[in-house]
Amino acid sequence: MPSSIAYTKLRTFPKLKDKRREGAKVIKRYHVPATPYERALAHPRLSKVVKRRLRELYRTLDPVALLAEMRDAQAELGTRVDARAGKLVAAASPPVPTTNAAAFAKRLGNDVHLGEQRIIHRRLHKPYKKRMRMPSMLDPHLADIERWLAAEPRLTALAILGRLAEQRPEQFGPPQHTIVQRLLRSLRRKAAETIIPRTAEGAALAGDPGTGAAAACDGHSATSPSPSDPASNDATSDRLTVGSTSVKRK
């Protein structure tokens, strides 16, 4: 019988006492849940000598000592697994616990900060292998791309790919669109990391009282736009001219 099936049969499950059917309804009655030890003591066919022996064994059981033995066995198993073949002689007897139950119980829960101490459960540290950056086909043209972006910041990856295809038609085409997009995204991210702090510093320096909107916030009225300003004329005009057609605003 496999160990899993034997363990399933010995687990603390409520045992079925009787079952009867009333039409489509099935009525089941169970015994009170009990451990195998309690069921053995309550069994009528078990002799008194055997029950007395079971009680004596039950009094000697100590779950802390059992856990200590399990940890010692795990440590011994981990030592055997880690040792190379032929360098560790198999033990003729089971490993003897290195500590008593009282000392083991005092140590429980106090070494959590040390991490996993059981060898068979400890994960081996594997150094991270740094990935090497492979050379890109855009590296020789990086200076040209940066110069194009400085002249036209809104240049798209498709337009850059078109210019590269004009210079090297045998090397660049539609399959390289994703590579150019990735490079363009990286360059714009670096530019934003440089420009945004610089813009914030400039805005902080321009926020001195006495000029522009800062003066209005300081209690002074801002300068109103002059009547000759085209922007103010467009804002106050009641007619909109589209081409040669004049439409009255509503």
Secondary structure, DSSP 8 states (H G I E B T S, - for coil): --HHHHHHHHS----EEEEEEETTEEEEEE-----HHHHHHH-TTS-HHHHHHHHHHHHH--HHHHHHHHHHHHHHHHHHHHS-TTSS---SS----SS-HHHHHHHTTT-GGG----GGG---------------TTGGGHHHHHHHHHH-TT--HHHHHHHHHHH-TTT-SGGGHHHHHHHHHHHHHHHHHHHHHHHHHHHHHHT-TTSHHHHHHTTS------TT-HHHHHHH-SEEEETTEEEE--
